[in-house]
């Protein structure tokens, strides 16, 4: 949206803010799980395979998105905007999926009745 309107500074600000907040979340998530450990999903029936399908896809794509995000940022930093745009078109939908699926996994794990 910002790039199409030629608002490069706003685009840069929002993308760096998203990266910073995502990094902060990842660090806090790792610290939390190092201290608390894992919580087991207790749902039964059709929820169980749905939960694990979402969880497994989330884990795989969350692992994949880290180098994609770092490469996307690096290409922007270097000013290679054609390559930046190419990888960003792949990175963005994966990043969105990881963000949304993470919230879904959290809700299913902590807020659905057992």
N, C-alpha and C positions, 0 to 999 in steps of 0.2 A: 504494500500500500504506500509506504513512504517513498520507496524508490521510484515507483510509477509517477509519483507527484514531484520527483526530484528533490525530496527532502532527505538528503543523504545523512545529515547530522542526526536527525531524529531516528533514522534507521539504525545508525551506528549506536546511538544511545540505547535504544530498545533492545538491540541484539546483545550488546555487552551487559545490560542489566539482566536479561534473561539468562545469559551464560553465568553471570555472577550468582544469581539466585539459585540456579540449578546446581552450581558447584557447592554453595552453602548447604543446600538441601542434601546433596550426596554425602558431604562430610558429616552432617548431623545424623543422617540415616546410618552410616557406618558406625559412628560412635554409639548410637542408641543400641544397635544390634550387637555390638561388641560387649556392651554392658548388660543388656537384658536377655539376649539370646533370641531364639526363634519361637514364634507362636504357631501352633498347628491349627490348620483349618478343620473345624468340626462339623461343617455342613454335610448334609447327606442328600441322597437322591440325585436329581439332575443338576443341582448346584455344584456338586463336587467335581464332575468332569468339566463343567463350564469354568469354575474357578481355576483349575489347574491348566486348562487351555489358555486362559488369559494370563495367568502367572508365568507359564513357560514362554509364551510369545513376548511378554514384557521383559523377562530376564534376558532372552536372546537379543532382542532389539535394543535394550538398554546397554548391553555390552557393545553392540555394533555401533551405536550412535556416538559413543565417546570419541573414537578416532575420526568419525565423520565430522563432528562438531569442531574438533581441534583443527582438522584440515581446512574446513570452511573458514574458520577464523584466521588461520595462517594465510590462506590465499587472499583474503580481504586485506589483511595487514600488509602483505607484500604488494598489493595493488594489482594482482592478476585477476581482474574482475570477470573476465570471460570464464576462466576455470572456477572462480568463486561461485558464479551464478550456476554453473553446471552441477557442482556438488551440492549447493544449497537447495536445489530443486529436489534432490534425493534426501538430504538431511532433514529438511523441515517437516515433511509428513511423518517421518520416523520419530522425530523428536516429539511431535504432537501426540502420536500414538502412545509413546512411552509415558508421557505426562498424564494423559487421560487414563490409560490402563493402570498406571500406578495408583491413581485415586480409586478406581474401580476395585482393585485388589484390596486396598486398605478398607474400603467400605464393606466388602464381602467378608473380610477377615475379622474386623472389629465391631461391625454394626448389624450384621444379620444374625437373627436368632439361630441357635444351634439346633 
